[in-house]
Amino acid sequence: MVESERPRILWIHPGGLLPVGGGGATRTWALIDFLRDAGYAVELLTGDQGEHNEELEGRVDRLWIESRDDDVAVSLPPSRRDKAKALYRKLDPELCWLPFFQRVTGGKIGAASHMLARNRRPALERYAGVVAYAQPPVAAIVSYAWLAPALDHMPPGTLRILDTIDIQHARRENARSAGGNLDHVVCTRNEEIQALKRADLLLAIQEAEGATLESMCPDCEVLVAGHAHVVPDYEPSPPTSCDLLYVGNRYDPNVLGLRSILDDVWPKVRKACPEATLTVCGRVGESIKGQHGGVQVLGQVPDLAPYYHRAAIVLNPVPYGTGLKIKTVEALAHGRAVVSSLAGTGGLGDPTELPLVVAESAAAMTKSILRLLASPAERHELEKKAWHFARDRFGADQVYGALAKRLAAHCSERNVTKD
């Protein structure tokens, strides 16, 4: 890969970016694409992919991975490995290595810290320093609070950014209050604060979480960077379509939402409208048990656009959740009628002002689905409102403009210019 003179941004991510399996990866790629279009060279440091992933390499300006054989960060293509290993051997570890969880509990890991500790990637953190000191970036971005220690390894002058994606300490109680189960997400507010404080700049995925982060870390700068989505030209759903679409990763609220549809909504929809079909895309389909007439389970698909195109209605009945509901953003951007729970509108603003149908009970969801299937005119009117809403809200410059301005100011302070 040709060396770039563009300002470098080092993105540190634990892995699982391809194939895209959930909203987190979808948003990460949207932000990486925006930064590259804005004139930055984005280098990705991520976990071992098991093999040379040409698609992953092609989506960034340089790809660094953990090597499975000797635990050394290597740059792809493989011809760069010797250089990377030599950098590792020569680098003074004290330049970029701090003791394990030094800033959390004085090096002691309590029982409540186990989620942050379990998800940590010490080798990845350490080799982030190898990469960064070899050619210092103007900024480093880490994904998720548990990778925050990687920011301790960055050279002086690097803008240290943490893309929070979620408020971690809120997830378990949020799930419990809705009858869900995220009991493996054990994290206290104070522990999360200590991780977040490693950053100069915190990225919140939506406004409410931005306010929460400001209250947690008043000394940190906080910017909101939601999810930008290309809004294609509006095409109305086929008037005779009776196809419903459900998209999701295998994640507890998605599983519970799909289960509620199959158990309490779908039988009534099929009885009233026998030609109705339900297409399930994403790994959430792995949770389906038994046979359900009219349900097509596809798993992960390379492109969701054809399924949005033929869908009459997109469903998002999740009972809870934090962050931003990427699947709702996608459905609105494709100009589709959405029937959602209140939780499925999270991060998008006042639910009463959104161009979608909110249905909090199985009866209300069934009634809304049947009404929209029976009335293409009403459905198309809702689709147009959804499309206009997305066009006005989800443009990359609008969603990521504040971050772009902050990065430009930092480059100016460092006297770094873009091509």
C-alpha positions as CSV (number, residue, x, y, z in Angstrom):
1,M,0.0,0.0,0.0
2,V,1.4,3.4,-1.0
3,E,2.5,5.6,1.9
4,S,0.2,8.6,2.2
5,E,1.0,12.2,3.0
6,R,-2.4,12.8,4.4
7,P,-2.8,13.3,8.1
8,R,-3.0,9.9,9.7
9,I,-5.8,8.7,12.0
10,L,-5.2,5.4,13.9
11,W,-8.4,3.5,14.6
12,I,-8.1,0.7,17.2
13,H,-10.9,-1.8,17.1
14,P,-11.2,-5.2,18.8
15,G,-12.4,-7.0,15.6
16,G,-15.6,-8.2,14.0
17,L,-15.9,-5.5,11.4
18,L,-16.4,-7.8,8.4
19,P,-18.7,-9.3,7.6
20,V,-20.8,-6.5,9.0
21,G,-23.1,-8.2,11.6
22,G,-24.5,-5.3,13.6
23,G,-25.2,-1.7,14.0
24,G,-21.8,-1.0,15.7
25,A,-19.8,-2.2,12.8
26,T,-22.1,-0.4,10.3
27,R,-21.6,2.9,12.1
28,T,-17.8,2.4,12.4
29,W,-17.5,1.9,8.6
30,A,-19.7,5.0,8.0
31,L,-17.4,7.1,10.1
32,I,-14.2,5.6,8.6
33,D,-15.5,6.3,5.1
34,F,-16.3,9.9,6.1
35,L,-12.8,10.5,7.5
36,R,-11.2,9.1,4.4
37,D,-13.4,11.3,2.1
38,A,-12.5,14.2,4.3
39,G,-8.8,13.8,3.5
40,Y,-7.5,11.7,6.3
41,A,-5.5,8.4,5.9
42,V,-7.2,6.0,8.3
43,E,-5.1,3.1,9.5
44,L,-7.0,0.2,11.3
45,L,-5.4,-1.8,14.0
46,T,-7.6,-4.8,14.9
47,G,-7.6,-8.3,16.2
48,D,-6.4,-11.4,14.4
49,Q,-8.6,-12.1,11.4
50,G,-7.3,-15.6,11.0
51,E,-6.1,-15.0,7.4
52,H,-5.2,-12.1,5.1
53,N,-8.6,-10.3,4.6
54,E,-8.3,-8.4,1.3
55,E,-11.7,-6.8,1.7
56,L,-10.8,-5.4,5.1
57,E,-7.5,-4.2,3.8
58,G,-9.2,-2.5,0.9
59,R,-11.4,-0.4,3.1
60,V,-8.7,1.4,4.9
61,D,-5.4,3.1,4.0
62,R,-3.4,0.6,6.0
63,L,-4.3,-2.4,8.0
64,W,-2.6,-3.7,11.1
65,I,-3.6,-6.9,12.8
66,E,-2.5,-9.0,15.7
67,S,-0.4,-12.0,14.5
68,R,-1.7,-15.3,15.8
69,D,1.7,-17.0,15.8
70,D,3.8,-14.6,17.8
71,D,1.4,-12.0,19.2
72,V,3.1,-9.2,17.4
73,A,1.2,-6.4,15.6
74,V,1.8,-6.8,11.9
75,S,1.0,-4.7,8.9
76,L,-0.7,-6.3,5.9
77,P,0.2,-7.3,3.2
78,P,2.5,-9.9,4.8
79,S,5.6,-8.4,3.2
80,R,5.5,-5.7,6.0
81,R,5.7,-8.1,8.8
82,D,9.5,-8.1,9.3
83,K,9.5,-4.3,9.5
84,A,6.7,-4.3,12.1
85,K,8.5,-7.0,14.2
86,A,11.7,-4.9,14.1
87,L,9.9,-1.9,15.3
88,Y,8.5,-3.9,18.2
89,R,11.9,-5.2,19.2
90,K,13.5,-1.7,19.2
91,L,10.7,0.2,20.9
92,D,11.3,1.2,24.5
93,P,8.2,-0.3,26.2
94,E,8.1,2.5,28.8
95,L,7.3,5.0,26.0
96,C,3.9,3.5,25.4
97,W,3.0,1.0,28.1
98,L,1.1,1.6,31.4
99,P,0.3,-1.1,34.0
100,F,-2.9,-3.1,33.7
101,F,-5.9,-0.9,34.8
102,Q,-3.5,1.4,36.6
103,R,-6.1,4.2,36.6
104,V,-9.1,2.2,37.7
105,T,-8.5,0.7,41.1
106,G,-4.8,1.1,41.7
107,G,-4.2,-2.1,39.7
108,K,-6.7,-4.1,41.6
109,I,-9.6,-5.6,39.7
110,G,-12.7,-5.9,41.8
111,A,-15.6,-8.3,41.0
112,A,-17.6,-5.4,39.4
113,S,-14.8,-4.8,36.9
114,H,-15.0,-8.1,35.2
115,M,-16.7,-6.9,32.0
116,L,-14.1,-4.2,31.3
117,A,-11.3,-6.6,32.2
118,R,-12.7,-9.5,30.3
119,N,-13.0,-7.5,27.1
120,R,-9.6,-5.8,27.3
121,R,-7.0,-6.6,24.7
122,P,-3.6,-5.8,26.4
123,A,-1.6,-7.1,23.4
124,L,-3.6,-5.0,21.0
125,E,-3.3,-1.9,23.3
126,R,0.5,-2.4,23.6
127,Y,1.0,-2.8,19.8
128,A,-1.1,0.3,19.2
129,G,1.9,2.1,20.8
130,V,4.3,0.3,18.4
131,V,2.3,1.5,15.4
132,A,1.8,5.0,16.7
133,Y,5.4,5.7,17.7
134,A,6.6,4.4,14.4
135,Q,4.8,7.2,12.6
136,P,2.7,9.4,15.0
137,P,-0.9,10.0,14.0
138,V,-2.7,13.3,14.4
139,A,-5.5,11.4,16.2
140,A,-6.2,8.0,17.6
141,I,-9.7,6.6,17.9
142,V,-10.6,3.5,20.0
143,S,-13.9,1.7,19.9
144,Y,-15.6,0.9,23.2
145,A,-14.7,1.8,26.8
146,W,-12.7,-1.4,27.4
147,L,-10.1,-0.4,24.8
148,A,-9.6,3.0,26.4
149,P,-6.2,1.9,27.9
150,A,-4.8,1.9,24.4
151,L,-4.9,5.6,24.5
152,D,-2.2,5.6,27.2
153,H,0.2,4.4,24.5
154,M,-0.2,7.3,22.2
155,P,2.6,9.7,21.5
156,P,2.4,13.3,22.9
157,G,0.3,15.6,20.6
158,T,-2.0,12.8,19.5
159,L,-5.7,13.7,19.9
160,R,-7.0,10.8,21.9
161,I,-10.6,9.9,21.0
162,L,-12.9,7.3,22.5
163,D,-15.9,6.3,20.4
164,T,-18.2,5.1,23.3
165,I,-21.0,3.6,21.1
166,D,-22.9,2.7,24.4
167,I,-23.1,3.8,28.0
168,Q,-21.8,0.6,29.4
169,H,-22.8,0.8,33.0
170,A,-26.4,1.4,32.0
171,R,-26.9,-1.6,29.9
172,R,-27.5,-4.3,32.5
173,E,-30.1,-2.4,34.4
174,N,-31.8,-1.2,31.2
175,A,-32.1,-4.8,30.2
176,R,-33.4,-6.0,33.5
177,S,-36.1,-3.3,33.6
178,A,-37.5,-4.6,30.3
179,G,-37.3,-8.3,31.2
180,G,-34.1,-8.8,29.2
181,N,-30.8,-10.4,30.3
182,L,-27.4,-8.6,29.9
183,D,-26.1,-9.9,33.3
184,H,-22.7,-10.5,31.7
185,V,-22.3,-6.7,31.3
186,V,-21.0,-6.0,34.8
187,C,-19.7,-2.4,35.0
188,T,-20.1,0.3,37.5
189,R,-20.5,4.0,36.7
190,N,-17.2,4.9,38.4
191,E,-15.3,2.2,36.6
192,E,-16.6,3.4,33.3
193,I,-15.7,7.0,34.2
194,Q,-12.1,6.0,35.0
195,A,-11.9,4.4,31.5
196,L,-13.4,7.3,29.7
197,K,-11.1,9.8,31.4
198,R,-8.2,8.4,29.4
199,A,-9.6,10.3,26.4
200,D,-9.3,13.9,25.3
201,L,-12.5,13.6,23.4
202,L,-15.5,11.4,23.9
203,L,-17.9,10.6,21.0
204,A,-21.5,10.0,21.9
205,I,-23.8,8.2,19.5
206,Q,-26.8,10.3,20.4
207,E,-27.7,13.5,22.2
208,A,-29.0,12.0,25.5
209,E,-25.9,9.9,25.9
210,G,-23.8,13.0,25.1
211,A,-25.4,14.7,28.1
212,T,-24.8,11.7,30.3
213,L,-21.1,11.6,29.3
214,E,-20.8,15.3,30.1
215,S,-22.1,14.6,33.6
216,M,-19.8,11.6,34.0
217,C,-16.7,13.3,32.7
218,P,-17.0,17.1,33.0
219,D,-13.3,17.6,32.2
220,C,-13.5,15.7,28.9
221,E,-14.7,17.2,25.6
222,V,-17.9,15.5,24.3
223,L,-19.2,15.5,20.8
224,V,-22.2,13.7,19.3
225,A,-21.5,11.6,16.2
226,G,-24.5,9.5,15.3
227,H,-24.9,7.4,12.2
228,A,-24.7,8.8,8.7
229,H,-26.4,6.9,5.9
230,V,-26.6,7.4,2.2
231,V,-30.2,8.2,1.3
232,P,-31.0,6.7,-2.1
233,D,-33.6,8.1,-4.4
234,Y,-37.1,7.4,-3.1
235,E,-38.9,4.4,-4.7
236,P,-42.3,3.5,-3.2
237,S,-42.7,0.0,-1.9
238,P,-44.6,-2.3,-4.4
239,P,-48.3,-1.5,-3.8
240,T,-49.1,-5.2,-3.6
241,S,-46.2,-6.1,-1.3
242,C,-47.1,-7.9,1.9
243,D,-43.5,-8.5,2.9
244,L,-42.3,-7.5,6.4
245,L,-38.6,-7.2,7.1
246,Y,-36.8,-7.7,10.4
247,V,-33.0,-7.0,10.6
248,G,-30.8,-7.6,13.6
249,N,-27.7,-9.2,15.1
250,R,-28.0,-11.9,17.7
251,Y,-28.2,-9.6,20.6
252,D,-30.7,-9.9,23.5
253,P,-33.1,-7.1,22.7
254,N,-33.2,-8.2,19.0
255,V,-33.9,-11.8,20.1
256,L,-36.7,-10.7,22.5
257,G,-38.2,-8.5,19.9
258,L,-38.3,-11.2,17.2
259,R,-39.7,-13.7,19.7
260,S,-42.5,-11.3,20.5
261,I,-43.3,-10.9,16.8
262,L,-43.4,-14.7,16.2
263,D,-45.3,-15.5,19.3
264,D,-47.8,-12.7,19.7
265,V,-48.1,-10.8,16.4
266,W,-47.3,-13.0,13.4
267,P,-50.0,-15.7,13.9
268,K,-52.7,-12.9,13.9
269,V,-51.1,-11.1,10.9
270,R,-51.1,-14.4,8.9
271,K,-54.6,-15.2,9.8
272,A,-55.9,-11.8,8.6
273,C,-53.5,-11.7,5.6
274,P,-52.4,-15.2,4.5
275,E,-50.2,-13.8,1.8
276,A,-48.0,-11.9,4.3
277,T,-44.3,-12.9,4.5
278,L,-41.6,-12.1,7.1
279,T,-38.0,-11.9,6.0
280,V,-35.4,-12.1,8.8
281,C,-31.9,-10.9,8.0
282,G,-28.9,-11.1,10.3
283,R,-27.8,-13.5,12.9
284,V,-30.9,-12.9,15.0
285,G,-32.5,-15.5,12.8
286,E,-30.3,-18.1,14.6
287,S,-32.5,-17.7,17.7
288,I,-35.7,-18.9,15.9
289,K,-37.0,-22.2,17.1
290,G,-39.5,-24.3,15.3
291,Q,-41.3,-23.7,12.1
292,H,-43.3,-20.5,11.3
293,G,-45.3,-20.3,8.2
294,G,-44.4,-17.5,5.8
295,V,-41.1,-16.7,7.6
296,Q,-37.9,-16.7,5.6
297,V,-34.7,-16.7,7.6
298,L,-31.7,-15.6,5.6
299,G,-28.9,-14.9,8.1
300,Q,-26.3,-12.4,7.2
301,V,-26.6,-11.0,3.7
302,P,-24.0,-9.0,1.7
303,D,-26.4,-6.2,0.8
304,L,-29.7,-5.3,2.6
305,A,-30.8,-2.8,-0.1
306,P,-32.8,-5.4,-2.1
307,Y,-34.7,-6.5,1.0
308,Y,-35.6,-2.9,2.0
309,H,-36.7,-2.3,-1.6
310,R,-39.3,-5.1,-1.7
311,A,-40.4,-4.6,2.0
312,A,-43.8,-3.1,2.7
313,I,-43.0,-2.6,6.4
314,V,-39.8,-2.8,8.5
315,L,-40.2,-4.0,12.1
316,N,-38.1,-2.9,15.1
317,P,-39.9,-4.2,18.2
318,V,-36.9,-4.2,20.6
319,P,-38.0,-4.0,24.2
320,Y,-35.0,-2.0,25.4
321,G,-31.6,-0.7,24.3
322,T,-29.0,1.9,24.6
323,G,-27.1,3.9,22.0
324,L,-28.7,4.6,18.6
325,K,-31.0,2.2,16.7
326,I,-29.1,1.8,13.5
327,K,-31.7,-0.5,12.0
328,T,-34.3,2.3,12.3
329,V,-32.0,4.8,10.7
330,E,-31.4,2.4,7.8
331,A,-35.1,1.7,7.3
332,L,-35.9,5.5,7.3
333,A,-33.1,6.2,4.9
334,H,-34.5,3.6,2.5
335,G,-37.9,5.4,2.7
336,R,-39.7,2.5,4.3
337,A,-42.7,2.4,6.7
338,V,-41.4,1.5,10.1
339,V,-43.5,-0.1,12.9
340,S,-41.4,0.1,16.1
341,S,-41.5,-0.1,19.8
342,L,-40.7,3.1,21.7
343,A,-37.2,1.6,22.5
344,G,-36.6,1.2,18.8
345,T,-36.7,4.9,18.3
346,G,-33.9,5.6,20.8
347,G,-31.5,8.4,19.8
348,L,-33.7,9.8,17.0
349,G,-35.5,12.5,18.9
350,D,-39.1,13.0,20.1
351,P,-40.9,9.8,19.1
352,T,-44.1,11.8,18.5
353,E,-42.4,13.7,15.8
354,L,-40.8,10.8,14.0
355,P,-42.2,9.5,10.6
356,L,-42.9,6.0,11.9
357,V,-45.5,4.1,13.8
358,V,-44.8,3.5,17.5
359,A,-46.7,0.4,18.9
360,E,-46.0,-0.7,22.4
361,S,-48.2,-3.8,22.6
362,A,-48.6,-6.9,20.5
363,A,-52.2,-5.8,19.7
364,A,-51.2,-2.3,18.6
365,M,-48.3,-3.7,16.5
366,T,-50.7,-6.2,14.8
367,K,-53.3,-3.5,14.1
368,S,-50.7,-1.1,12.7
369,I,-49.1,-3.8,10.4
370,L,-52.5,-4.9,9.0
371,R,-53.6,-1.3,8.5
372,L,-50.4,-0.4,6.5
373,L,-50.6,-3.6,4.4
374,A,-54.2,-2.9,3.5
375,S,-53.6,0.8,2.6
376,P,-50.7,1.3,0.1
377,A,-51.7,5.0,-0.1
378,E,-51.2,5.5,3.6
379,R,-48.0,3.5,3.6
380,H,-46.5,5.5,0.7
381,E,-47.3,8.7,2.5
382,L,-45.4,7.5,5.5
383,E,-42.6,6.3,3.3
384,K,-42.2,9.8,1.8
385,K,-42.1,11.4,5.2
386,A,-39.5,8.9,6.3
387,W,-37.4,9.6,3.2
388,H,-37.5,13.4,3.7
389,F,-36.6,13.0,7.4
390,A,-33.6,10.8,6.5
391,R,-32.5,13.2,3.8
392,D,-32.6,16.1,6.2
393,R,-30.9,14.3,9.2
394,F,-28.6,11.6,8.1
395,G,-26.1,13.3,5.7
396,A,-22.5,12.6,6.6
397,D,-21.5,16.3,6.8
398,Q,-24.3,17.0,9.2
399,V,-23.8,13.9,11.4
400,Y,-20.0,14.1,11.6
401,G,-19.5,17.9,11.0
402,A,-18.6,18.7,14.6
403,L,-16.0,16.0,14.6
404,A,-14.5,17.1,11.3
405,K,-14.2,20.7,12.7
406,R,-12.5,19.4,15.8
407,L,-10.0,17.3,13.9
408,A,-9.3,20.2,11.5
409,A,-8.6,22.5,14.5
410,H,-6.2,19.9,16.0
411,C,-4.4,19.6,12.7
412,S,-4.0,23.4,12.6
413,E,-2.6,23.4,16.1
414,R,0.0,20.8,15.0
415,N,0.6,22.7,11.8
416,V,-0.5,19.6,9.8
417,T,-2.1,20.2,6.4
418,K,-4.3,17.9,4.3
419,D,-3.6,17.3,0.6
